[in-house]
Amino acid sequence: MERVLAGLAPERVWHYFEEISAIPRGSGNEKGIADYLEAFGKTHGYETYRDAIHNVLIRKPASSGCEAAPALLLQGHTDIVCEKNADVAHDFRTDPIKLKVEDGWITAEGTTLGADNGMAVAYMLAALEDDALRHPELECLFTAQEEVGLDGAKAFDGSLIRARRMVNMDCGGEGDIVVSCAGGMRVDLSRKMSMLPFSGQALRIFVTGLAGGHSGGQIDKYLGNSNRIMGRVLAALSDVCVARIEGGSKDNAIPRECEAVVAVPCIDCAKKEIARMEQKIRAELGEADRDFAILAEPVQAPERMASPEDTRKLWQLLCLAFNGVQAMSHSIEGLVDASSNMGVIRMEGDTVIVTFSPRASMESLNDESQMRLEILAEVMGFSFHLCSRYPGWSFAKESPLRDLLCRIYREQTGKEMELKAVHGGLECGILLSKVPGLDIVAIGPDAEGAHSPDERVNIASAERTWNFVRSIIEHCAE
């Protein structure tokens, strides 16, 4: 295949990043990447474990003379969030990610890049391959289905892990050392709609042009949520029946687009109201959502539509459901303590499903979020389903590994690492519950736009981070 990243440093990291970018690996479709990793491990003669959910653990024996050093675990996930621009023809189940180099960054052509968490995968493969690297026993854990509730980490057999030191590489940027993260859950609220023969005039409403982004790392940017906006539009129309609705594709990505086909008594009247709402909402949004628009056009009438009462319950739920920042930390400036993202709306037959991704740094706040959604479902006549829930990762007062990283960084750069708590979900809390006493840190290069087609990773930062990772491994061999 043509190497877009050829000539970039570090050469082997980008080699592997490009290799895995050619392998479709959306959440739940990790068999191909697991095949690749398993073949890599066995080809190199390393102990290789693979489970039913396609987690892969590769263990490399310590360098000669380093056998007495405690083992080190490197960890990241193989799956990616599959988001693309509406005008891009790309099938994440079969098509490779099309990479491009642009102004010192690597990005993709109209899709998510997969640097989250392909950079960790590339770093681990390069480290496993590097026989010149002095290292302790090295365990590399490649987890699956992280983006849909950290399911791979939940399913992994923690007894296979020998290490008691772990570097997660799913969080950055450069110079930051992440020391705690939020827990969260995925919740579905569903309602079987009473369907009637279609009557009235058929109108397609399309909310588009929003920036989107990571529902943990960017929830505090107050970006527009297309599903929430659609609820407001339907409420403004009032005399409307939904025939079809679909918005967002991932619960942990802030949705950029939402489309509905509805029945209205007067298309011209509806278009005027939609234009008024578009102007009002555009004034509320920030510069990141400058391309926001609501398109409205007549379409061929479908056969059926939801009843007025069921449609009303739907848009009431979309308007009432909490979305965005719920609480800020009292102890860490700028840290979101609790939030919720209304990530997906879809219809399966006659049933409409709205998917939420609440997060919180404290389990009591996650309990509250779950309770609120249970109450909302009961009041609005929806069914509540808790799809998954995962624990947070609390700050450890003592961490020799954290101290080591800070010392290495200080010696290399003359600067201090910045300790950070993040609102995004990491697998650290789950793995800590499986391996009590595991000393954990999380790092990564400078990257932007995760969970959106604007995702990109900085080339120079990725090289410096690789050199940092190599230094960590070498110091752990002492």
Summary of the structure (lengths in Angstrom):
residues: 478
radius of gyration: 23.6
end to end distance: 40.1
largest distance: 80.4
contacts: 1759
relative contact order: 0.19
helix: 33%
strand: 31%
